[in-house]
Every structure is written in structure tokens, then in C-alpha cells.
Amino acid sequence: MKIGRYEIYMQKTGKTSTFIAMLKTIGFLAVILAIVVGVTLLGTGESSNKAKVEVESGYKYVAIDDLDDFDYYSPMPGSKPDLEKMARNQIPESIKSLNGTKISTAGFMMPVRVDDEGMVEEFVLNGNYDRCFYGAPSEINQWIHVKMNGGKGIRPSHSPIVVSGTLEVGELIEDGEVISIYRLTADKMAVQRRRSF
């Protein structure tokens, strides 16, 4: 393949061609767009986000972000717990007061138990879209363990969902380990067509 004078000039001078500069500009703009879309999906304003969620009548809207607004130490399963950190664990009274409240909350489904027909019987609801282990919430106060009322299964969803039901707040302990601090017996679930919380 014959190399023209322009290509030789570009190689010698190290200058970037117009085409490559254009590609770099497009790449830069694509990264900026991805960041803007990502921030939008994650939700940036609590009050504006709450206003967009379709809440069932008779239920109080509670954002998952409101439930994780405090430090709660939970050791990894099988690891030696830090007793000093565990002694400092306290669920704020403002959150404890939600125990027994009928709430609507929004997030993403991470199935925990699926029946033979592929219907989800139990799931974890969190504010993070990434459903793999590494993207899952790292703190126990960043998710809610959800069971459908009456044990009926629901279809799995990758879309954001709004779940309405009765919230239970408090440590559930099994074999000396805190398994969850939020549980929800869900009466209804609705798929949100776009992220709006």
C-alpha cells in the first residue's frame, strides 16, 4: 500500500489528523452523555425524584435513600465481627417509627427465590440497577427484603419498580447474624417505565 505525502507528513510531525480529532471529539461527547444519563438514572434530587414516583393511594412514599441515611455495621458472612462497631449500631428513631407503616418505595428487583415457573416469590429491592454480586448494595440498610402478600409469585423485572406494602423495621437475627433490618410484605408491585426516583 502506497503512503501519500499527507500521511508521511502526519507521521513525521506527530500532528493529529482532522478525522482522528473528530473521532476523539465524538468519543469525549459520548462519555459526557453517558455521565449525564448515569446521573439521571441514579437520581440527583430527593424532592424532585419523589414527586415523580406513582404512589398507591393509602401508602406513604419512603425512598430507599431515606432508609440508608445512617451507618450500620454488618460483618461479611463467615468473618469475625468487630464487636465494638456492632455495639454502636443503632437504627434511628425516625426510621424505627416506620415499623408497621403502609409504604410505597421504588427500586430494582434482585430475585432471591424463584419458583419452577420462573415467578419471583421473594426479592431484594435496592436503589442500584447493577444486579450482579459486585454491584449489589454493600450495607444491610441499603436494601429491603420483599415477600409478596399471600406468597404469590410475580414476574421478574429489570425495569424500576414501585412496591407497596407493610414495612417491618428491626434486626432479624438468625444463628447470631443480622439477616436483614428491613422487610416488606408487598400488596402491590408496579413497573415504572423509566427511572423516576
Backbone as a chain_set.jsonl record, in Angstrom:
{"seq": "MKIGRYEIYMQKTGKTSTFIAMLKTIGFLAVILAIVVGVTLLGTGESSNKAKVEVESGYKYVAIDDLDDFDYYSPMPGSKPDLEKMARNQIPESIKSLNGTKISTAGFMMPVRVDDEGMVEEFVLNGNYDRCFYGAPSEINQWIHVKMNGGKGIRPSHSPIVVSGTLEVGELIEDGEVISIYRLTADKMAVQRRRSF", "coords": {"N": [[0.843, -1.18, 0.0], [0.626, 2.15, -0.912], [1.928, 5.001, 0.655], [0.806, 8.23, 1.045], [1.949, 11.708, 0.634], [0.724, 13.289, 2.579], [0.13, 11.511, 4.656], [2.741, 10.76, 5.343], [3.724, 13.209, 6.224], [2.063, 13.593, 8.445], [2.908, 11.469, 10.074], [5.596, 12.173, 10.547], [5.45, 14.699, 11.782], [3.8, 14.242, 13.905], [1.317, 15.279, 14.254], [-2.217, 15.324, 14.782], [-4.637, 13.959, 12.699], [-7.445, 15.483, 11.021], [-9.617, 13.782, 10.913], [-9.077, 11.93, 12.989], [-9.063, 13.684, 15.136], [-11.726, 14.447, 15.075], [-12.925, 11.998, 15.711], [-11.981, 11.695, 18.321], [-13.268, 13.84, 19.551], [-15.955, 13.112, 19.241], [-15.927, 10.772, 20.798], [-15.335, 11.889, 23.314], [-17.649, 13.462, 23.717], [-19.511, 11.406, 23.8], [-18.799, 10.129, 26.176], [-19.369, 12.175, 28.03], [-22.157, 12.361, 27.618], [-22.896, 9.794, 28.5], [-22.251, 10.02, 31.209], [-24.042, 12.027, 32.018], [-26.507, 10.732, 31.514], [-26.195, 8.576, 33.27], [-26.117, 9.879, 35.783], [-28.675, 10.935, 35.774], [-30.169, 8.557, 35.795], [-29.472, 7.555, 38.269], [-30.623, 9.37, 39.915], [-30.796, 12.548, 41.259], [-31.961, 14.551, 42.826], [-33.676, 14.554, 45.778], [-36.288, 15.526, 46.494], [-37.449, 16.245, 44.006], [-37.328, 13.807, 42.72], [-38.973, 12.161, 44.268], [-41.447, 13.221, 43.758], [-42.082, 12.261, 41.264], [-42.603, 9.562, 41.403], [-45.075, 7.096, 41.129], [-47.316, 6.763, 43.513], [-49.199, 4.495, 45.413], [-52.561, 4.974, 46.506], [-53.22, 5.557, 49.915], [-50.813, 4.734, 50.858], [-47.644, 5.613, 52.197], [-44.978, 7.38, 50.719], [-41.663, 6.27, 50.816], [-38.343, 6.765, 50.329], [-35.626, 4.641, 49.375], [-33.176, 5.757, 49.816], [-33.702, 7.31, 52.05], [-33.835, 5.424, 54.009], [-31.273, 4.477, 54.296], [-29.72, 6.379, 55.469], [-27.813, 6.427, 57.543], [-25.107, 5.065, 59.486], [-24.52, 1.609, 59.605], [-23.11, -1.121, 60.875], [-22.283, -4.217, 59.5], [-20.954, -7.317, 59.578], [-19.226, -9.28, 57.08], [-20.599, -12.415, 55.973], [-19.396, -15.198, 57.769], [-17.068, -13.95, 58.523], [-15.009, -12.608, 61.184], [-16.722, -10.745, 63.527], [-16.547, -7.234, 64.309], [-16.809, -6.349, 67.416], [-16.913, -3.932, 68.771], [-17.757, -2.088, 66.825], [-20.232, -3.219, 66.242], [-21.582, -2.763, 68.621], [-22.13, -0.094, 68.45], [-24.141, 0.084, 66.612], [-27.189, 1.445, 65.67], [-30.513, 1.883, 64.872], [-32.019, 4.741, 63.691], [-34.541, 6.574, 65.53], [-36.414, 7.889, 63.95], [-36.601, 6.254, 61.744], [-37.239, 3.796, 62.886], [-39.791, 4.392, 63.676], [-41.278, 3.946, 61.422], [-42.0, 1.332, 61.392], [-44.407, -1.085, 60.718], [-45.829, 0.586, 59.094], [-47.76, 1.392, 56.183], [-46.261, 1.526, 53.184], [-45.028, 2.928, 50.075], [-42.381, 2.23, 47.931], [-39.512, 2.672, 45.814], [-37.392, 0.974, 43.477], [-34.967, -1.455, 42.34], [-35.317, -4.852, 41.355], [-33.849, -7.691, 42.795], [-33.917, -10.929, 42.408], [-34.525, -13.4, 44.939], [-35.766, -15.782, 45.622], [-37.068, -18.036, 43.332], [-39.766, -19.604, 41.691], [-40.598, -22.819, 40.122], [-41.741, -22.097, 37.744], [-40.577, -19.768, 37.043], [-41.442, -17.524, 38.356], [-41.081, -14.868, 40.648], [-40.783, -15.247, 44.042], [-39.678, -14.14, 46.324], [-37.725, -11.209, 46.822], [-34.945, -8.913, 46.756], [-35.071, -5.488, 47.194], [-33.505, -2.719, 45.874], [-31.738, 0.422, 45.4], [-29.94, 0.336, 43.371], [-29.077, -0.337, 40.042], [-27.369, -2.305, 39.035], [-27.278, -5.72, 38.955], [-25.544, -7.732, 39.596], [-23.352, -9.561, 41.864], [-21.182, -7.941, 42.634], [-22.111, -5.399, 42.236], [-24.127, -5.152, 43.983], [-25.93, -3.797, 46.835], [-23.816, -2.783, 49.496], [-24.202, -2.462, 52.17], [-26.297, -3.395, 54.9], [-28.458, -1.784, 55.435], [-29.236, -0.743, 53.044], [-31.04, -2.005, 51.477], [-34.187, -3.759, 50.952], [-35.878, -6.593, 52.062], [-38.221, -8.296, 50.291], [-41.394, -9.836, 50.329], [-44.121, -11.183, 48.606], [-47.489, -10.537, 49.451], [-49.478, -13.16, 50.618], [-47.937, -15.024, 49.382], [-47.836, -15.238, 46.61], [-46.324, -15.46, 43.378], [-44.434, -13.182, 41.284], [-43.724, -11.69, 38.085], [-40.302, -11.518, 37.041], [-38.358, -8.478, 36.816], [-36.387, -6.155, 35.017], [-36.72, -3.536, 34.917], [-37.237, -0.402, 36.678], [-39.145, -0.564, 39.689], [-42.149, 0.001, 41.622], [-43.027, -0.739, 44.831], [-45.591, -1.585, 47.042], [-46.65, -1.894, 50.363], [-46.595, -3.356, 53.685], [-44.225, -2.201, 55.924], [-41.612, -3.616, 57.818], [-39.5, -2.902, 60.424], [-36.401, -3.472, 61.927], [-33.872, -5.517, 63.492], [-33.459, -8.701, 62.115], [-32.478, -11.655, 63.315], [-30.545, -14.513, 62.754], [-28.992, -17.47, 63.702], [-27.149, -15.982, 65.203], [-26.437, -13.921, 63.497], [-27.17, -10.811, 61.884], [-29.686, -10.781, 59.631], [-31.404, -9.179, 58.149], [-32.6, -5.774, 58.162], [-34.722, -4.458, 57.186], [-37.898, -5.377, 56.09], [-40.496, -6.156, 53.833], [-43.856, -6.751, 53.389], [-45.433, -7.17, 50.563], [-48.224, -5.73, 48.956], [-48.794, -4.805, 46.439], [-47.226, -4.417, 43.231], [-45.723, -2.351, 40.859], [-44.506, -1.746, 37.614], [-42.239, 0.714, 36.703], [-41.939, 2.63, 33.849], [-39.767, 4.189, 33.268], [-36.797, 5.353, 34.881], [-37.512, 7.09, 37.712], [-36.967, 7.953, 40.25]], "CA": [[0.0, 0.0, 0.0], [1.419, 3.366, -1.057], [1.622, 6.039, 1.637], [0.867, 9.553, 0.419], [2.742, 12.736, 1.298], [-0.003, 13.77, 3.757], [0.326, 10.529, 5.727], [4.14, 10.858, 5.776], [3.809, 14.461, 6.982], [1.409, 13.378, 9.735], [3.76, 10.592, 10.865], [6.816, 12.892, 10.928], [5.16, 15.827, 12.672], [3.05, 13.773, 15.073], [0.052, 16.003, 14.351], [-3.405, 14.502, 14.679], [-5.434, 14.273, 11.517], [-8.78, 16.016, 11.271], [-10.506, 12.641, 11.144], [-8.818, 11.395, 14.327], [-9.532, 14.708, 16.074], [-13.178, 14.358, 15.094], [-13.262, 10.789, 16.47], [-11.74, 11.972, 19.737], [-14.333, 14.741, 19.997], [-17.176, 12.298, 19.354], [-15.731, 9.914, 21.963], [-15.455, 12.738, 24.501], [-19.064, 13.803, 23.876], [-20.22, 10.179, 24.197], [-18.521, 9.923, 27.606], [-20.148, 13.184, 28.756], [-23.552, 11.942, 27.542], [-23.062, 8.63, 29.38], [-22.236, 10.501, 32.596], [-25.308, 12.731, 32.253], [-27.556, 9.714, 31.591], [-25.979, 7.822, 34.505], [-26.549, 10.701, 36.923], [-30.137, 10.999, 35.696], [-30.708, 7.265, 36.223], [-29.259, 7.377, 39.698], [-31.462, 10.314, 40.64], [-29.946, 13.505, 41.95], [-32.686, 15.412, 43.758], [-34.629, 13.743, 46.52], [-37.659, 16.013, 46.437], [-37.972, 16.161, 42.643], [-37.492, 12.397, 42.383], [-40.123, 11.62, 44.974], [-42.674, 13.72, 43.145], [-42.34, 11.558, 40.017], [-42.984, 8.173, 41.644], [-46.519, 6.889, 41.222], [-47.558, 6.139, 44.811], [-50.545, 3.967, 45.616], [-53.368, 5.675, 47.493], [-53.222, 4.892, 51.216], [-49.446, 4.36, 51.205], [-46.701, 6.729, 52.343], [-43.762, 7.128, 49.95], [-40.391, 6.301, 51.538], [-37.235, 6.454, 49.424], [-34.586, 3.785, 49.95], [-32.126, 6.67, 50.299], [-34.063, 7.76, 53.393], [-33.631, 4.313, 54.932], [-29.854, 4.167, 54.499], [-29.058, 7.626, 55.829], [-27.096, 6.268, 58.803], [-24.122, 3.974, 59.44], [-24.904, 0.379, 60.293], [-22.059, -2.102, 60.607], [-22.702, -5.604, 59.352], [-19.799, -8.069, 59.083], [-19.449, -10.23, 55.991], [-20.861, -13.757, 56.493], [-18.225, -16.037, 57.996], [-15.926, -13.188, 59.023], [-15.066, -12.303, 62.612], [-17.319, -9.41, 63.683], [-15.929, -6.225, 65.157], [-17.803, -6.165, 68.47], [-17.004, -2.51, 69.105], [-18.608, -1.47, 65.797], [-21.593, -3.752, 66.402], [-22.19, -2.128, 69.793], [-22.554, 1.259, 68.071], [-25.264, 0.013, 65.676], [-28.472, 1.933, 66.153], [-31.447, 2.365, 63.856], [-32.597, 5.989, 64.214], [-35.948, 6.538, 65.927], [-37.252, 8.334, 62.827], [-36.795, 5.1, 60.863], [-37.973, 2.801, 63.685], [-41.205, 4.792, 63.735], [-41.947, 3.469, 60.208], [-42.378, -0.067, 61.571], [-45.847, -1.308, 60.624], [-46.432, 1.588, 58.206], [-48.008, 1.01, 54.794], [-45.428, 2.417, 52.382], [-44.635, 2.64, 48.696], [-40.977, 2.562, 47.724], [-39.096, 2.372, 44.451], [-36.043, 0.44, 43.334], [-34.756, -2.515, 41.367], [-35.52, -6.194, 41.89], [-32.829, -8.733, 42.731], [-34.633, -12.115, 42.889], [-33.92, -14.243, 45.961], [-36.357, -17.109, 45.448], [-37.866, -18.128, 42.109], [-40.409, -20.918, 41.618], [-40.303, -23.632, 38.939], [-42.281, -21.438, 36.543], [-39.842, -18.53, 36.832], [-42.067, -16.404, 39.069], [-40.291, -14.458, 41.813], [-41.538, -15.331, 45.296], [-39.031, -13.192, 47.236], [-36.644, -10.471, 46.179], [-34.351, -7.772, 47.446], [-35.304, -4.232, 46.484], [-32.469, -1.733, 46.161], [-31.701, 1.565, 44.501], [-28.861, 0.144, 42.414], [-29.506, -1.128, 38.892], [-26.46, -3.429, 38.792], [-27.841, -6.871, 39.651], [-24.539, -8.741, 39.915], [-22.911, -9.537, 43.264], [-20.258, -6.841, 42.894], [-22.836, -4.134, 42.214], [-25.21, -5.195, 44.965], [-25.684, -2.898, 47.968], [-22.826, -3.355, 50.39], [-24.628, -2.308, 53.56], [-27.57, -4.053, 55.158], [-29.537, -0.789, 55.47], [-29.41, -0.204, 51.699], [-31.977, -2.827, 50.724], [-35.374, -4.257, 51.651], [-36.266, -7.953, 51.694], [-39.643, -8.216, 49.946], [-42.202, -11.03, 50.046], [-45.455, -10.8, 48.155], [-48.563, -10.918, 50.352], [-50.157, -14.369, 50.167], [-46.972, -15.94, 48.78], [-47.953, -15.343, 45.162], [-45.139, -15.043, 42.639], [-44.576, -12.121, 40.291], [-42.743, -11.78, 37.002], [-39.08, -10.742, 37.276], [-38.287, -7.24, 36.039], [-35.146, -5.383, 35.014], [-37.132, -2.132, 34.974], [-37.504, 0.067, 38.038], [-40.474, -0.928, 40.165], [-42.664, 0.598, 42.852], [-43.624, -1.794, 45.649], [-46.421, -1.035, 48.121], [-46.997, -2.898, 51.354], [-46.336, -3.027, 55.086], [-42.797, -2.251, 56.245], [-41.184, -4.084, 59.137], [-38.169, -2.358, 60.719], [-35.76, -4.073, 63.09], [-32.935, -6.582, 63.162], [-33.871, -10.104, 62.088], [-31.232, -12.373, 63.624], [-30.544, -15.971, 62.616], [-27.681, -18.047, 64.045], [-26.284, -14.935, 65.719], [-26.116, -12.921, 62.481], [-28.267, -9.967, 61.431], [-30.026, -11.174, 58.261], [-31.987, -8.004, 57.5], [-33.226, -4.819, 59.085], [-35.968, -4.016, 56.543], [-38.678, -6.396, 55.382], [-41.746, -5.593, 53.33], [-44.871, -7.662, 52.859], [-45.951, -6.33, 49.477], [-49.577, -5.931, 48.446], [-48.828, -4.465, 45.015], [-45.986, -4.035, 42.582], [-45.955, -1.751, 39.542], [-43.283, -1.449, 36.87], [-42.08, 2.075, 36.204], [-41.388, 2.534, 32.501], [-38.493, 4.867, 33.254], [-36.293, 5.63, 36.223], [-38.04, 8.386, 38.115], [-36.808, 8.13, 41.698]], "C": [[0.888, 1.243, 0.0], [0.952, 4.403, -0.033], [1.816, 7.389, 0.967], [1.677, 10.538, 1.236], [2.071, 13.223, 2.587], [0.22, 12.834, 4.943], [1.756, 10.586, 6.263], [4.326, 12.102, 6.638], [3.222, 14.269, 8.383], [2.278, 12.512, 10.642], [4.984, 11.332, 11.388], [6.527, 13.973, 11.962], [4.439, 15.405, 13.942], [1.737, 14.503, 15.255], [-1.109, 15.044, 14.155], [-4.213, 14.922, 13.464], [-6.796, 14.796, 11.932], [-9.743, 14.894, 11.613], [-10.335, 12.091, 12.553], [-9.289, 12.388, 15.385], [-11.047, 14.66, 16.206], [-13.631, 13.135, 15.896], [-13.071, 11.007, 17.973], [-12.845, 12.858, 20.314], [-15.633, 13.977, 20.199], [-17.093, 11.388, 20.579], [-15.906, 10.676, 23.263], [-16.916, 13.076, 24.772], [-19.886, 12.588, 24.31], [-20.024, 9.898, 25.682], [-19.337, 10.908, 28.443], [-21.63, 12.796, 28.773], [-23.817, 10.769, 28.471], [-23.098, 9.048, 30.843], [-23.553, 11.182, 32.935], [-26.451, 11.74, 32.404], [-27.427, 8.922, 32.882], [-26.448, 8.576, 35.725], [-28.067, 10.796, 36.953], [-30.752, 9.705, 36.193], [-30.552, 7.062, 37.719], [-30.141, 8.299, 40.521], [-30.608, 11.263, 41.45], [-30.683, 14.348, 42.965], [-33.781, 14.657, 44.455], [-36.06, 14.234, 46.339], [-38.238, 15.903, 45.032], [-38.199, 14.707, 42.241], [-38.738, 11.814, 43.03], [-41.423, 12.025, 44.29], [-43.055, 12.931, 41.894], [-42.799, 10.112, 40.208], [-44.487, 8.071, 41.817], [-46.807, 6.084, 42.491], [-49.011, 5.704, 44.91], [-51.269, 4.776, 46.684], [-53.384, 4.866, 48.797], [-51.843, 4.453, 51.67], [-48.582, 5.615, 51.265], [-45.456, 6.406, 51.521], [-42.537, 7.278, 50.84], [-39.31, 5.888, 50.554], [-36.233, 5.551, 50.133], [-33.447, 4.643, 50.486], [-32.42, 7.181, 51.704], [-33.794, 6.676, 54.436], [-32.154, 4.022, 55.197], [-29.041, 5.392, 54.912], [-28.421, 7.561, 57.22], [-26.131, 5.098, 58.655], [-24.647, 2.783, 60.23], [-23.889, -0.685, 59.902], [-22.636, -3.5, 60.552], [-21.528, -6.398, 58.791], [-20.177, -9.004, 57.939], [-19.696, -11.612, 56.592], [-19.564, -14.566, 56.621], [-17.019, -15.287, 58.539], [-16.118, -12.896, 60.511], [-15.624, -10.893, 62.784], [-16.494, -8.512, 64.587], [-16.972, -5.842, 66.209], [-17.988, -4.703, 68.865], [-17.909, -1.785, 68.11], [-20.057, -1.931, 65.939], [-22.309, -3.08, 67.559], [-22.703, -0.724, 69.468], [-23.75, 1.253, 67.118], [-26.556, 0.495, 66.318], [-29.296, 2.385, 64.962], [-32.084, 3.625, 64.427], [-34.087, 5.848, 64.515], [-36.87, 6.942, 64.774], [-37.533, 7.194, 61.852], [-37.557, 4.0, 61.607], [-39.466, 3.105, 63.7], [-41.988, 4.355, 62.492], [-42.401, 2.013, 60.324], [-43.897, -0.212, 61.573], [-46.567, -0.343, 59.703], [-46.64, 1.018, 56.808], [-47.271, 2.013, 53.914], [-45.399, 1.989, 50.915], [-43.177, 3.041, 48.593], [-40.552, 2.061, 46.355], [-37.666, 1.869, 44.421], [-35.987, -0.612, 42.252], [-34.794, -3.872, 42.063], [-34.277, -7.059, 41.699], [-33.479, -10.003, 43.285], [-33.822, -12.922, 43.901], [-34.447, -15.668, 45.83], [-37.296, -17.085, 44.251], [-38.47, -19.525, 42.048], [-40.08, -21.616, 40.293], [-40.785, -22.995, 37.641], [-41.616, -20.092, 36.275], [-40.451, -17.305, 37.494], [-41.283, -16.133, 40.354], [-41.173, -14.459, 43.051], [-40.994, -14.361, 46.347], [-37.95, -12.473, 46.453], [-36.115, -9.392, 47.102], [-34.601, -6.56, 46.577], [-34.197, -3.265, 46.868], [-32.478, -0.625, 45.127], [-30.665, 1.454, 43.418], [-29.322, -0.753, 41.285], [-28.66, -2.371, 38.696], [-26.889, -4.626, 39.624], [-26.802, -7.93, 40.006], [-24.074, -8.567, 41.356], [-22.075, -8.299, 43.558], [-20.957, -5.49, 42.894], [-23.941, -4.066, 43.238], [-24.903, -4.236, 46.115], [-24.74, -3.555, 48.964], [-23.241, -3.297, 51.854], [-26.044, -2.839, 53.736], [-28.743, -3.067, 55.218], [-29.77, -0.134, 54.114], [-30.368, -1.041, 50.847], [-33.116, -3.314, 51.616], [-35.678, -5.667, 51.148], [-37.784, -7.961, 51.504], [-40.231, -9.603, 49.715], [-43.573, -10.543, 49.624], [-46.495, -11.345, 49.13], [-49.291, -12.144, 49.791], [-49.233, -15.347, 49.47], [-47.056, -16.081, 47.278], [-46.686, -14.829, 44.486], [-45.456, -13.947, 41.643], [-43.494, -12.294, 39.226], [-41.491, -10.977, 37.359], [-39.04, -9.519, 36.372], [-36.917, -6.606, 36.156], [-35.462, -3.89, 35.122], [-37.294, -1.701, 36.427], [-38.942, -0.249, 38.428], [-40.848, -0.12, 41.4], [-43.407, -0.516, 43.585], [-44.376, -1.127, 46.798], [-46.818, -2.148, 49.073], [-46.653, -2.422, 52.748], [-44.872, -3.258, 55.416], [-42.583, -2.742, 57.67], [-39.752, -3.605, 59.334], [-37.63, -3.007, 61.987], [-34.862, -5.215, 62.661], [-33.604, -7.948, 63.199], [-32.587, -10.91, 62.23], [-31.445, -13.867, 63.501], [-29.133, -16.468, 62.858], [-26.679, -16.973, 64.468], [-25.91, -13.852, 64.719], [-27.359, -12.116, 62.121], [-28.501, -10.276, 59.958], [-30.595, -9.99, 57.484], [-32.433, -7.024, 58.571], [-34.497, -4.238, 58.485], [-36.605, -5.184, 55.813], [-40.0, -5.767, 54.98], [-42.644, -6.72, 52.854], [-45.648, -6.84, 51.842], [-47.356, -6.722, 49.071], [-49.61, -5.753, 46.935], [-47.426, -4.161, 44.518], [-46.321, -3.476, 41.214], [-44.616, -1.439, 38.896], [-43.316, -0.004, 36.42], [-41.425, 1.983, 34.825], [-40.064, 3.267, 32.365], [-38.081, 5.139, 34.686], [-36.751, 7.009, 36.636], [-37.929, 8.594, 39.624], [-35.353, 8.272, 42.039]], "O": [[1.796, 1.364, 0.823], [-0.243, 4.651, 0.126], [2.869, 7.658, 0.388], [2.05, 10.261, 2.376], [2.749, 13.532, 3.567], [0.462, 13.272, 6.068], [1.979, 10.477, 7.469], [5.005, 12.055, 7.664], [3.795, 14.717, 9.376], [2.382, 12.778, 11.839], [5.373, 11.147, 12.541], [7.287, 14.137, 12.917], [4.461, 16.124, 14.941], [1.097, 14.368, 16.298], [-0.984, 14.055, 13.432], [-4.44, 16.111, 13.238], [-7.243, 14.577, 13.058], [-10.586, 15.038, 12.498], [-11.319, 11.814, 13.239], [-9.847, 11.992, 16.408], [-11.59, 14.812, 17.3], [-14.592, 13.209, 16.663], [-13.883, 10.568, 18.787], [-13.297, 12.642, 21.439], [-16.328, 14.165, 21.197], [-18.069, 11.245, 21.316], [-16.539, 10.19, 24.2], [-17.377, 12.99, 25.91], [-20.834, 12.714, 25.085], [-20.957, 9.482, 26.369], [-19.93, 10.523, 29.451], [-22.285, 12.888, 29.812], [-24.839, 10.739, 29.157], [-23.874, 8.506, 31.63], [-24.12, 10.951, 34.003], [-27.276, 11.875, 33.308], [-28.433, 8.623, 33.526], [-27.095, 8.008, 36.605], [-28.678, 10.746, 38.021], [-31.74, 9.728, 36.927], [-31.412, 6.459, 38.36], [-30.382, 8.039, 41.7], [-29.779, 10.825, 42.247], [-30.055, 14.828, 43.909], [-34.714, 14.17, 43.815], [-36.954, 13.435, 46.059], [-39.395, 15.512, 44.873], [-39.141, 14.401, 41.51], [-39.474, 11.056, 42.398], [-42.382, 11.254, 44.254], [-44.221, 12.927, 41.499], [-43.327, 9.502, 39.278], [-45.098, 8.848, 42.549], [-46.572, 4.877, 42.537], [-49.926, 6.44, 44.544], [-50.655, 5.215, 47.656], [-53.542, 3.645, 48.779], [-51.701, 3.866, 52.743], [-48.764, 6.553, 50.489], [-44.93, 5.297, 51.603], [-42.383, 8.283, 51.534], [-39.352, 4.787, 50.005], [-36.015, 5.676, 51.338], [-32.824, 4.298, 51.491], [-31.495, 7.456, 52.469], [-33.554, 6.977, 55.605], [-31.814, 3.396, 56.201], [-27.825, 5.433, 54.727], [-28.484, 8.526, 57.981], [-26.32, 4.239, 57.794], [-25.144, 2.917, 61.348], [-23.817, -1.097, 58.744], [-23.382, -3.917, 61.438], [-21.137, -6.182, 57.644], [-21.317, -9.46, 57.85], [-19.086, -11.963, 57.603], [-18.748, -14.607, 55.7], [-16.049, -15.909, 58.971], [-17.235, -12.931, 61.027], [-15.061, -9.94, 62.244], [-15.829, -8.978, 65.512], [-17.907, -5.096, 65.918], [-19.083, -4.286, 69.245], [-18.734, -0.961, 68.506], [-20.989, -1.143, 65.779], [-23.516, -2.849, 67.49], [-23.607, -0.223, 70.136], [-24.318, 2.31, 66.842], [-26.96, 0.01, 67.374], [-28.833, 3.177, 64.141], [-32.632, 3.593, 65.529], [-34.802, 5.102, 63.846], [-37.97, 6.407, 64.635], [-38.582, 7.169, 61.208], [-38.422, 3.344, 61.026], [-40.298, 2.199, 63.731], [-43.219, 4.387, 62.496], [-43.11, 1.514, 59.45], [-44.589, 0.459, 62.338], [-47.784, -0.434, 59.541], [-45.81, 0.26, 56.307], [-47.605, 3.198, 53.893], [-45.703, 0.846, 50.573], [-42.781, 4.084, 49.114], [-41.156, 1.141, 45.804], [-36.831, 2.278, 45.229], [-36.838, -0.663, 41.364], [-34.36, -4.016, 43.205], [-33.726, -7.152, 40.603], [-33.585, -10.153, 44.502], [-32.614, -13.106, 43.753], [-33.69, -16.634, 45.914], [-38.192, -16.246, 44.156], [-37.789, -20.515, 42.317], [-39.371, -21.064, 39.452], [-40.289, -23.321, 36.563], [-42.038, -19.356, 35.383], [-40.031, -16.179, 37.23], [-40.877, -17.061, 41.054], [-42.184, -13.76, 43.105], [-41.749, -13.826, 47.158], [-37.338, -13.036, 45.545], [-36.749, -9.014, 48.087], [-34.372, -6.594, 45.367], [-33.97, -3.017, 48.052], [-33.148, -0.726, 44.1], [-30.51, 2.375, 42.616], [-29.896, -1.815, 41.529], [-29.169, -3.394, 38.237], [-26.871, -4.569, 40.853], [-27.135, -8.926, 40.649], [-24.363, -7.553, 41.993], [-22.235, -7.675, 44.607], [-20.455, -4.534, 43.485], [-24.622, -3.048, 43.359], [-23.742, -3.897, 46.344], [-24.856, -4.749, 49.242], [-22.684, -4.014, 52.685], [-26.877, -2.741, 52.835], [-29.896, -3.471, 55.067], [-30.421, 0.907, 54.03], [-30.494, -0.815, 49.644], [-33.03, -3.289, 52.844], [-35.728, -5.901, 49.941], [-38.537, -7.671, 52.434], [-39.657, -10.432, 49.009], [-44.121, -9.608, 50.208], [-46.39, -12.485, 49.582], [-49.673, -12.158, 48.621], [-49.683, -16.396, 49.009], [-46.408, -16.961, 46.711], [-46.055, -13.884, 44.96], [-46.598, -13.797, 41.209], [-42.483, -12.96, 39.448], [-41.595, -9.883, 37.914], [-39.622, -9.524, 35.288], [-36.347, -6.525, 37.244], [-34.574, -3.08, 35.388], [-37.468, -2.541, 37.309], [-39.845, -0.204, 37.592], [-39.985, 0.377, 42.124], [-44.302, -1.152, 43.029], [-43.858, -0.216, 47.445], [-47.266, -3.213, 48.649], [-46.443, -1.23, 52.973], [-44.34, -4.351, 55.221], [-43.282, -2.336, 58.598], [-38.886, -3.873, 58.501], [-38.326, -3.081, 62.999], [-35.058, -5.81, 61.602], [-34.239, -8.311, 64.189], [-31.712, -10.852, 61.366], [-32.39, -14.424, 64.06], [-28.181, -15.944, 62.281], [-25.499, -17.05, 64.127], [-25.141, -12.951, 65.052], [-28.464, -12.657, 62.059], [-27.618, -10.058, 59.129], [-30.301, -9.819, 56.301], [-32.62, -7.389, 59.732], [-35.272, -3.593, 59.19], [-35.96, -5.885, 55.033], [-40.552, -4.941, 55.706], [-42.25, -7.539, 52.025], [-46.412, -5.941, 52.194], [-47.648, -7.9, 48.866], [-50.346, -6.446, 46.232], [-46.56, -3.712, 45.269], [-47.119, -4.062, 40.483], [-43.703, -0.931, 39.547], [-44.295, 0.453, 35.829], [-40.419, 1.289, 34.683], [-39.306, 2.994, 31.434], [-38.913, 5.154, 35.593], [-36.416, 7.997, 35.982], [-38.719, 9.337, 40.207], [-35.006, 8.43, 43.209]]}, "num_chains": 1, "name": "protein.A"}
